[in-house]
């Protein structure tokens, strides 16, 4: 395997050695370069021997010295260098299989890529790892690795993931643990499938293995499940039962290990109509990407942001916040706290019913532009509409239904401002303070 160099940074060690765009990188210090992990890992030695194939097909050996953590200065066609690895499973709960037709192509791609797990926190299933990748993760001590486990019952895991190798791949998890790789686990919990006693068993197995964290999240079900495996949605009773299991297990872990290990997603507390635990409960917030502790953290951040500001009657604002149905009560509380300190600042919080995916989906990040327009067209929006940036793709311009921010602004005749999911940005946006 070899990788073609797209460009060379000016004044970099690579440029000084006359490496050029169009050359091909074959190896570094005798190690074949296949993708971004190989390149990033091996380039940080002080003494490097590079084997390059130039644009004329001539192989060159280049030796150089640099500071240990200096970048070599090579850039490639894609960030990963190699292509993304797609998922080989067909999980019974897969959200992508529940998408309607007609969305942009990138939304239908299922990744299952260990490199994205390390670089961006994506979760992998272990069914997609080659022997080379397993050995490399151990050799490079790539950590943490984020794993979608769902169950440690081998037979059930095969059934849930529709992959006959899904059970055996759990042995990779044990191998990583034995080699002191930090492991964060995710369990997508499906009522009457991997909850109850199966959940208890999975939590125990993973903790005995020494994993760092386990996030238990409720299955997300859209209205597009025709011809898919029948799965019940979580109701209040099931949410309560699941919370009891996770919280009891977490308390036992606190006694034994000094930290909770297992956490439940905020959505389970909402479905059970239980109070979200306090900020301190979530330790160092290890599972925010799973919706674990988001509300507690946001409350604390808003509290801190308001504490640092002097109240004022001079700021006069009326803004609106659009969010998912589940978050609306909590954002309304925060809006009231802001108003209590800035009495001429008014915040209207509007929950948006998700007609696009179905009312079972009630998180802010899955609100689409058309639902936003329909839900707000007759509302008093004030001076500005604030939305979570999680509703938009990375470029902050398009919703999942390809409606643009500009489309929403035109339809509602209001300035729309996406904000990050943190309390400081929320308070700044409401008060129109400059945000870096």
C-alpha positions in Angstrom: 0.0 0.0 0.0 1.2 3.5 -0.7 -0.3 7.0 -0.4 0.0 9.9 -2.9 1.1 13.3 -1.5 -1.3 16.1 -2.5 0.8 19.0 -1.2 3.7 19.9 0.9 3.6 22.6 3.5 6.0 25.5 3.0 9.1 25.6 5.2 8.2 22.1 6.6 10.8 19.3 7.1 9.4 17.6 4.0 9.8 20.6 1.8 13.4 21.1 3.0 14.1 17.5 1.8 12.6 18.4 -1.6 9.6 16.1 -1.3 7.0 17.3 -3.8 3.3 17.2 -4.6 2.6 14.0 -6.7 5.3 12.0 -5.0 4.1 8.8 -3.2 5.0 8.0 0.4 5.8 4.3 0.8 7.1 4.0 4.3 8.5 5.7 7.4 11.3 4.0 9.3 10.4 0.8 7.6 6.7 1.0 8.5 4.3 0.8 5.6 2.0 3.9 5.5 -1.6 3.0 4.8 -3.7 5.7 6.4 -3.7 8.7 8.8 -3.0 6.7 11.9 0.2 5.2 10.4 1.3 8.6 9.2 0.5 10.4 12.5 2.1 7.7 14.7 5.4 7.2 12.8 6.1 10.8 11.7 6.8 12.0 15.3 10.1 10.3 15.7 13.1 12.6 15.7 15.1 10.6 13.1 13.1 9.5 10.1 13.9 7.5 7.0 11.3 8.0 4.4 10.9 5.9 1.2 9.4 8.0 -1.5 8.4 7.1 -5.1 8.8 10.3 -7.1 6.5 11.3 -10.0 9.0 9.7 -12.5 8.7 6.3 -10.8 12.1 6.5 -9.1 12.3 5.2 -5.5 14.2 7.5 -3.1 15.3 7.0 0.5 15.3 10.3 2.4 16.8 10.7 5.9 16.0 13.7 8.1 16.1 14.9 11.7 13.5 17.2 13.3 12.1 18.0 16.7 10.1 15.0 18.0 6.6 16.5 17.8 7.1 18.6 14.7 4.8 17.8 11.8 6.5 16.3 8.8 4.4 18.6 6.5 2.7 16.3 4.1 -0.9 16.6 3.0 -3.1 14.0 1.3 -6.3 13.9 -0.8 -8.5 13.0 2.2 -8.0 13.5 6.0 -8.0 9.7 6.5 -5.7 9.2 3.5 -7.6 5.9 3.0 -11.4 5.6 2.4 -13.8 5.4 5.3 -14.6 1.9 6.4 -18.3 1.1 6.1 -20.4 -1.0 8.5 -20.9 -4.7 7.8 -23.8 -5.1 10.2 -27.5 -4.6 9.7 -28.6 -3.8 13.3 -32.2 -4.2 14.1 -32.2 -0.6 15.6 -30.0 1.1 13.0 -31.1 4.7 12.7 -29.9 5.1 9.1 -32.2 2.2 8.0 -35.0 4.3 9.4 -34.3 7.4 7.2 -36.8 8.3 4.5 -35.7 8.3 0.9 -34.5 11.4 -0.9 -32.1 12.8 1.6 -28.5 13.7 0.6 -26.3 10.7 0.0 -23.9 11.3 2.8 -26.6 10.7 5.4 -27.0 7.1 4.3 -23.3 6.1 4.8 -22.8 3.9 7.8 -19.3 4.1 9.2 -17.6 1.5 11.4 -14.1 2.9 11.4 -11.6 2.5 14.3 -9.7 5.5 13.1 -12.8 7.7 13.4 -13.3 6.3 16.8 -9.9 7.5 18.0 -9.9 10.8 16.1 -13.5 11.9 16.5 -15.1 9.7 19.2 -17.2 7.6 16.7 -18.4 4.2 18.0 -17.3 1.0 16.3 -18.8 -2.5 16.6 -15.5 -4.6 16.4 -17.0 -6.7 13.5 -15.1 -4.6 11.0 -11.5 -4.9 12.4 -8.9 -6.8 10.5 -6.1 -8.6 12.3 -3.7 -5.8 11.2 -5.9 -3.1 12.7 -6.3 -5.0 16.0 -2.5 -5.4 16.3 -1.9 -1.8 15.3 -4.3 -0.5 17.9 -2.4 -2.5 20.6 1.0 -1.6 19.2 0.2 2.1 19.0 -1.8 2.0 22.2 -4.6 3.9 20.5 -6.9 5.0 23.3 -9.7 5.5 24.0 -11.6 3.1 21.7 -15.4 3.6 21.7 -17.4 0.4 21.2 -21.0 -0.2 20.5 -21.5 -3.4 22.5 -25.3 -3.6 23.1 -25.0 -7.0 24.8 -22.3 -9.4 25.9 -24.6 -12.3 25.1 -22.9 -13.6 22.0 -26.0 -15.2 20.5 -28.2 -12.1 21.2 -25.5 -9.8 19.8 -25.5 -11.8 16.5 -29.2 -11.4 16.3 -29.3 -7.7 17.2 -26.6 -6.9 14.7 -27.5 -9.4 12.0 -23.9 -10.5 11.8 -22.9 -14.1 12.6 -19.4 -12.8 13.7 -20.8 -10.2 16.1 -20.6 -12.5 19.1 -17.1 -13.7 18.5 -15.8 -10.2 17.9 -16.3 -9.5 21.6 -13.1 -11.4 22.2 -11.4 -8.3 20.6 -12.8 -6.2 23.4 -11.2 -8.5 26.0 -7.9 -8.3 24.1 -7.9 -4.5 24.2 -8.8 -4.5 27.9 -5.9 -6.9 28.6 -3.5 -4.5 26.8 -4.7 -1.5 28.9 -6.6 0.2 26.0 -9.1 2.5 27.5 -12.6 1.4 26.4 -15.8 3.4 26.3 -19.0 1.4 25.7 -22.4 2.2 24.3 -25.5 0.1 24.8 -28.5 0.9 22.6 -31.2 -0.5 24.8 -34.3 -2.0 23.2 -37.3 -2.9 25.3 -37.8 -6.7 25.8 -34.6 -7.4 23.8 -31.5 -6.4 25.6 -32.9 -4.7 28.7 -33.8 -6.2 32.1 -31.6 -9.2 33.0 -29.7 -9.0 29.8 -28.7 -5.4 30.6 -27.7 -6.4 34.1 -25.5 -9.2 32.7 -23.9 -6.9 30.1 -23.1 -4.2 32.6 -21.4 -6.8 34.9 -19.5 -8.4 32.1 -18.1 -5.1 30.8 -17.2 -3.8 34.3 -15.4 -7.1 35.1 -13.5 -6.5 31.9 -12.3 -3.1 33.2 -14.0 -0.8 30.7 -13.8 2.9 31.4 -17.4 3.9 30.8 -20.8 2.5 29.8 -23.5 4.7 28.3 -27.0 3.2 28.2 -29.2 5.0 25.6 -32.8 4.3 24.6 -33.4 3.1 21.0 -34.5 5.8 18.6 -37.5 4.9 16.4 -38.6 6.9 13.5 -41.9 6.5 11.6 -40.1 4.9 8.7 -39.8 1.3 10.1 -41.9 -0.6 7.5 -40.5 -4.1 6.9 -37.9 -3.6 9.8 -37.6 -5.7 12.9 -40.5 -4.9 15.3 -39.1 -2.9 18.3 -41.3 -1.3 21.0 -40.6 2.3 22.0 -39.7 3.1 25.6 -42.7 4.0 27.8 -42.6 5.4 31.3 -42.5 2.0 33.0 -39.7 0.6 30.9 -37.7 3.8 31.3 -38.1 3.5 35.1 -37.0 -0.1 35.1 -34.0 0.6 33.0 -33.0 3.6 35.1 -33.3 1.5 38.3 -30.9 -1.1 36.8 -28.3 1.5 35.6 -28.4 3.6 38.8 -28.2 0.6 41.1 -25.3 -0.7 39.2 -23.6 2.7 39.2 -23.9 2.9 43.0 -22.3 -0.5 43.3 -19.4 0.6 41.1 -19.0 3.7 43.2 -18.5 1.5 46.3 -16.1 -0.8 44.5 -14.1 1.3 42.1 -14.7 4.9 43.3 -16.5 6.0 40.1 -19.9 5.2 38.6 -18.8 3.6 35.3 -22.4 3.2 34.0 -24.7 6.1 33.1 -28.1 6.5 31.5 -28.9 9.0 28.8 -30.9 12.1 29.7 -33.7 10.9 27.5 -34.4 7.9 29.9 -34.9 10.3 32.8 -37.3 12.4 30.7 -39.3 9.3 29.6 -39.5 8.1 33.2 -40.5 11.6 34.3 -37.7 11.6 36.8 -35.5 14.5 37.8 -32.2 14.8 36.0 -29.3 14.0 38.4 -27.2 17.0 39.6 -24.0 18.1 37.9 -21.7 16.2 40.4 -23.4 12.9 39.5 -21.7 12.8 36.1 -18.1 13.0 37.3 -16.1 14.2 34.3 -19.0 13.8 31.8 -17.5 10.9 29.8 -20.5 10.3 27.6 -21.9 13.7 26.4 -22.0 12.5 22.8 -24.5 9.8 24.0 -26.7 12.4 25.5 -25.6 11.6 29.0 -25.5 14.6 31.3 -26.1 17.2 28.7 -28.9 18.9 30.7 -27.0 18.9 34.0 -23.9 20.4 32.3 -25.9 23.1 30.5 -27.6 24.1 33.7 -24.3 24.4 35.5 -22.7 26.4 32.6 -25.7 28.8 32.5 -25.5 29.2 36.3 -21.7 30.0 36.1 -22.2 32.4 33.1 -24.9 34.4 35.0 -22.9 34.5 38.2 -20.1 36.2 36.3 -22.4 39.0 35.0 -23.9 42.0 36.7 -27.7 42.2 36.2 -28.9 45.1 34.2 -32.1 46.8 33.1 -30.3 48.5 30.2 -30.3 45.3 28.0 -33.6 45.1 26.2 -34.1 41.9 24.2 -36.8 39.6 23.1 -35.6 36.4 21.5 -36.9 32.9 20.8 -35.3 29.5 21.2 -36.5 26.5 19.1 -35.6 23.0 20.5 -36.8 19.4 20.7 -39.8 18.6 22.8 -37.7 16.8 25.4 -35.4 19.8 26.1 -38.0 22.5 26.1 -38.9 22.4 29.9 -35.3 22.7 30.9 -34.5 25.5 28.5 -37.6 27.3 29.8 -36.2 27.1 33.3 -32.9 28.6 32.1 -34.7 31.3 30.2 -36.5 32.3 33.4 -33.2 32.4 35.2 -31.8 34.8 32.6 -34.9 37.0 32.9 -34.7 37.1 36.7 -31.3 38.8 36.4 -32.0 40.8 33.2 -35.6 41.9 33.7 -35.9 43.4 30.2 -34.7 40.3 28.5 -37.4 37.9 27.4 -36.9 34.4 26.0 -39.7 32.4 24.4 -38.9 28.7 24.2 -40.8 26.8 21.5 -40.7 23.0 21.4 -40.8 21.7 17.8 -42.8 18.5 17.2 -40.8 16.2 14.9 -43.3 15.4 12.1 -40.4 14.5 9.7 -39.1 11.5 11.7 -42.2 11.0 13.9 -43.1 12.1 17.3 -41.1 9.4 19.0 -38.0 11.5 18.0 -38.0 14.5 20.3 -34.3 15.6 20.5 -33.1 19.0 19.1 -30.4 17.6 16.9 -33.0 15.8 14.6 -35.3 18.8 14.0 -35.5 19.6 10.2 -36.0 22.9 8.6 -39.5 22.3 7.4 -40.7 21.3 10.9 -39.0 24.4 12.2 -40.9 26.6 9.8 -44.2 25.0 10.3 -43.9 25.0 14.1 -43.0 28.7 14.3 -44.8 30.4 11.4 -47.5 31.9 13.7 -45.3 32.5 16.8 -44.0 35.7 18.3 -40.3 35.3 17.6 -39.0 38.7 18.8 -35.7 40.0 17.5 -33.9 36.7 16.8 -34.3 33.0 16.6 -31.7 30.8 18.4 -31.3 27.2 17.4 -28.8 24.5 18.4 -26.0 24.0 15.9 -26.6 20.3 16.3 -29.6 20.7 13.9 -27.2 21.5 11.1 -24.4 19.8 9.2 -20.8 20.6 10.0 -20.8 23.7 7.8 -23.7 25.1 9.8 -25.8 25.8 6.7 -28.2 22.9 6.0 -30.7 20.9 8.1 -31.2 17.2 7.5 -34.0 17.8 5.0 -31.6 20.1 3.0 -33.6 23.2 4.1 -31.0 26.0 4.5 -30.7 28.5 7.4 -31.4 31.2 4.8 -34.6 29.4 3.8 -35.8 29.4 7.4 -34.9 33.1 7.8 -36.9 34.0 4.7 -39.9 31.9 5.6 -40.1 33.3 9.2 -38.7 36.8 8.5 -36.3 36.5 11.3 -32.5 36.3 11.9 -31.6 32.7 12.7 -28.5 32.1 14.9 -27.1 28.6 15.5 -25.3 28.3 18.8 -23.2 25.6 20.4 -24.7 23.4 23.1 -23.0 25.1 26.1 -24.3 27.5 28.6 -21.9 30.3 28.0 -22.8 30.5 24.3 -26.5 30.3 25.2 -26.3 33.3 27.6 -24.1 35.3 25.2 -26.6 34.7 22.4 -29.6 35.8 24.5 -27.8 38.9 25.6 -26.2 39.5 22.2 -22.7 39.6 23.7 -19.9 39.0 21.3 -18.9 35.3 21.1 -15.4 34.3 20.1 
